[in-house]
Amino acid sequence: MVTFGWRTAFYLCSILALVIAGLWYWYATDHPASHLKISPEELLLIGVGKTAEPSGARPSTSWWTLLRNPNISLICASYFLSSYVLFLFIFWFYLYLIDERKFSILGGGFFTSMPYVLA
């Protein structure tokens, strides 16, 4: 980005993302039985084909049951609180390092990436 500009970095990253998405679309499947690399022995090992209930039948669960579950409430609270911290790091940490602490562009980018790398 420093050498060629942010637009070039944007286009290179988007091309890389499209290549990865294409590889994933080609290689991944929705069901283990349709994957080319899985043998019949492995399908038996993971239990594909041995279902206790008829296909398509699922027990019904209401939203009210899920919302009254304290574990769901705790998970929602943890996502809300961690998303706040993530928002600060994504949108403000880099600007803080560059504007207030006078880091270089590369230094600010390096230290901004450290929480993600270490996590």
Phi, psi and omega per residue, in radians:
M1 nan -0.678 -3.119
V2 -1.173 -0.640 -3.091
T3 -1.397 -0.801 -3.011
F4 -1.906 -0.139 3.140
G5 1.768 2.867 -3.055
W6 -1.256 -0.506 -3.131
R7 -1.150 -0.746 3.112
T8 -1.107 -0.753 3.101
A9 -1.085 -0.680 3.112
F10 -1.097 -0.833 -3.113
Y11 -1.168 -0.699 3.114
L12 -1.120 -0.727 3.107
C13 -1.169 -0.636 3.120
S14 -1.208 -0.635 3.075
I15 -1.132 -0.752 3.102
L16 -1.079 -0.722 3.123
A17 -1.132 -0.684 3.111
L18 -1.169 -0.657 3.078
V19 -1.116 -0.780 3.116
I20 -1.111 -0.733 3.110
A21 -1.106 -0.714 3.100
G22 -1.110 -0.751 3.087
L23 -1.098 -0.713 3.123
W24 -1.142 -0.742 3.135
Y25 -1.092 -0.667 -3.141
W26 -1.256 -0.696 -2.980
Y27 -1.597 -0.676 -3.020
A28 -1.450 2.630 3.078
T29 -2.304 2.854 3.129
D30 -1.406 -0.443 -3.083
H31 -2.270 2.433 -3.130
P32 -1.039 -0.579 -3.085
A33 -1.142 -0.439 -3.118
S34 -1.625 0.038 3.126
H35 -1.438 2.420 -3.069
L36 -1.227 -0.495 -3.023
K37 -1.591 -0.026 -3.091
I38 -1.700 2.202 -3.119
S39 -1.466 2.838 3.076
P40 -1.047 -0.585 3.100
E41 -1.125 -0.706 3.127
E42 -1.192 -0.638 3.074
L43 -1.069 -0.708 3.083
L44 -1.161 -0.662 -3.124
L45 -1.115 -0.706 -3.123
I46 -1.534 -0.031 3.007
G47 1.502 0.352 3.088
V48 -1.305 2.253 -3.125
G49 1.772 -0.288 3.103
K50 -1.871 1.526 3.134
T51 -1.920 2.409 -3.138
A52 -1.414 -0.480 -3.112
E53 -2.003 2.730 3.137
P54 -1.062 2.615 -3.098
S55 -1.130 2.423 3.141
G56 1.548 -0.286 -3.139
A57 -1.512 2.222 3.121
R58 -2.319 2.575 3.037
P59 -1.191 2.440 -3.108
S60 -1.426 2.414 3.102
T61 -2.280 2.243 -3.141
S62 -1.536 2.771 3.092
W63 -1.130 -0.611 -3.113
W64 -1.099 -0.690 3.095
T65 -1.082 -0.735 3.129
L66 -1.178 -0.727 -3.093
L67 -1.217 -0.477 3.108
R68 -1.409 -0.220 -3.125
N69 -1.239 2.125 -3.112
P70 -1.132 -0.504 3.111
N71 -1.146 -0.667 3.097
I72 -1.134 -0.719 3.117
S73 -1.100 -0.728 3.119
L74 -1.161 -0.675 3.094
I75 -1.129 -0.746 3.106
C76 -1.078 -0.745 3.112
A77 -1.116 -0.713 -3.138
S78 -1.166 -0.678 3.080
Y79 -1.149 -0.694 3.119
F80 -1.077 -0.813 -3.097
L81 -1.226 -0.698 3.130
S82 -1.253 -0.530 3.102
S83 -1.184 -0.573 3.084
Y84 -1.095 -0.808 3.130
V85 -1.137 -0.736 3.110
L86 -1.064 -0.719 3.092
F87 -1.018 -0.780 3.137
L88 -1.079 -0.765 -3.120
F89 -1.209 -0.687 -3.094
I90 -1.212 -0.772 -2.968
F91 -1.756 -0.380 -3.015
W92 -2.113 -0.436 -3.039
F93 -1.120 -0.769 3.133
Y94 -1.080 -0.807 3.130
L95 -1.108 -0.631 3.091
Y96 -1.097 -0.788 -3.132
L97 -1.131 -0.702 -3.101
I98 -1.302 -0.878 -3.025
D99 -1.370 -0.791 -3.024
E100 -1.592 -0.709 -3.089
R101 -1.687 -0.025 3.044
K102 1.009 0.702 3.028
F103 -1.287 2.739 3.001
S104 -1.283 2.972 -3.137
I105 -1.095 -0.769 3.139
L106 -1.208 -0.715 3.115
G107 -1.118 -0.752 3.094
G108 -1.098 -0.724 3.097
G109 -1.116 -0.691 3.136
F110 -1.118 -0.861 -3.094
F111 -1.282 -0.449 3.048
T112 -1.218 -0.564 3.140
S113 -1.373 -0.292 -3.062
M114 -1.056 -0.727 3.096
P115 -1.028 -0.630 3.137
Y116 -1.289 -0.707 3.132
V117 -1.147 -0.771 -3.116
L118 -1.291 -0.468 3.108
A119 -1.240 nan nan
